[in-house]
Amino acid sequence: GVAGQGRQLGADEADGLAAALDLVRAHQPGLLSLLVADSTGRLLATAPAGTTAGESLPPSLADRDYFQRPLATGRPYLSPPLRDPRFGPEPTLALSAPVRDA
């Protein structure tokens, strides 16, 4: 199944997931943010924790192409350039992939 399956994570699970994202981000400084969502699009963990460039993230990614496409196809997705003021004036790319059996 898809990671999370819509269930609530325990505090230890959420902390562990956030710590793993922080570790990946520390080793890949070009990544501005990392997100993990459940199969409904609800955010489970973020790095940096809870915000991107000082602004709150939406509670759900369900309406985003970079969430919908990998869920529908089972394949990774690379978005076209996106402009988002949370990341500054430069265009950014969203890279996403479904996480199964996690």
C-alpha positions as CSV (number, residue, x, y, z in Angstrom):
1,G,0.0,0.0,0.0
2,V,0.9,3.7,-0.1
3,A,2.8,5.1,2.9
4,G,0.5,6.2,5.7
5,Q,-2.7,4.7,4.2
6,G,-4.6,7.7,5.8
7,R,-3.9,6.5,9.4
8,Q,-2.6,8.8,12.1
9,L,1.1,8.5,12.9
10,G,2.2,8.1,16.5
11,A,4.5,10.9,17.9
12,D,7.5,8.6,17.7
13,E,6.8,7.6,14.0
14,A,6.3,11.3,13.0
15,D,9.5,12.4,14.8
16,G,11.4,9.5,13.1
17,L,10.1,10.4,9.7
18,A,10.9,14.1,10.2
19,A,14.4,13.2,11.4
20,A,14.9,11.1,8.3
21,L,13.9,13.9,6.0
22,D,16.2,16.3,7.9
23,L,19.1,13.9,7.3
24,V,18.4,13.6,3.6
25,R,18.2,17.4,3.4
26,A,21.4,17.9,5.3
27,H,23.2,15.7,2.7
28,Q,21.5,17.3,-0.3
29,P,21.6,21.0,0.3
30,G,20.1,21.8,-3.1
31,L,16.8,20.4,-1.9
32,L,14.7,23.3,-0.6
33,S,12.1,21.2,1.1
34,L,11.0,17.5,1.5
35,L,7.5,16.4,2.2
36,V,5.8,13.1,2.9
37,A,2.1,12.7,2.5
38,D,-0.3,9.8,3.1
39,S,-2.5,8.4,0.3
40,T,-5.1,11.1,0.8
41,G,-2.5,14.0,0.4
42,R,-2.4,14.8,4.2
43,L,1.1,15.9,5.2
44,L,2.8,13.5,7.6
45,A,6.3,15.1,7.8
46,T,8.2,18.0,6.3
47,A,11.8,19.3,6.3
48,P,12.3,21.9,7.4
49,A,9.6,21.1,9.9
50,G,6.2,22.5,9.2
51,T,7.3,25.5,7.1
52,T,9.0,26.3,3.8
53,A,10.9,29.6,3.7
54,G,9.0,30.8,6.8
55,E,5.5,30.2,5.5
56,S,3.0,27.6,6.5
57,L,2.4,24.6,4.1
58,P,-1.1,23.6,3.2
59,P,-2.5,20.7,5.3
60,S,-3.1,18.7,2.1
61,L,-1.3,18.2,-1.2
62,A,-4.3,16.3,-2.7
63,D,-5.0,19.0,-5.3
64,R,-1.4,19.2,-6.5
65,D,-0.2,17.6,-9.8
66,Y,3.0,16.5,-8.2
67,F,0.9,14.5,-5.7
68,Q,-1.9,13.2,-8.1
69,R,0.3,12.0,-10.9
70,P,2.6,9.6,-9.0
71,L,-0.4,8.2,-7.0
72,A,-2.3,7.5,-10.3
73,T,0.6,6.1,-12.3
74,G,2.8,4.6,-9.6
75,R,5.8,6.3,-11.3
76,P,8.0,9.3,-10.3
77,Y,7.0,12.7,-11.5
78,L,9.0,15.8,-12.4
79,S,7.0,19.0,-12.6
80,P,7.4,21.7,-15.1
81,P,9.0,24.9,-13.6
82,L,6.8,26.3,-10.8
83,R,6.8,29.8,-9.4
84,D,6.1,29.8,-5.7
85,P,6.9,32.9,-3.5
86,R,7.8,30.6,-0.6
87,F,10.9,29.6,-2.5
88,G,11.9,33.1,-3.8
89,P,11.8,34.5,-7.3
90,E,13.5,31.6,-9.1
91,P,11.4,28.8,-10.6
92,T,11.5,25.5,-8.8
93,L,10.8,21.9,-9.7
94,A,8.8,19.4,-7.8
95,L,10.1,15.8,-7.9
96,S,7.8,13.2,-6.4
97,A,7.4,9.5,-6.2
98,P,4.9,7.1,-4.5
99,V,6.3,5.3,-1.5
100,R,4.8,1.8,-1.2
101,D,4.9,-0.8,1.6
102,A,6.6,1.6,4.0
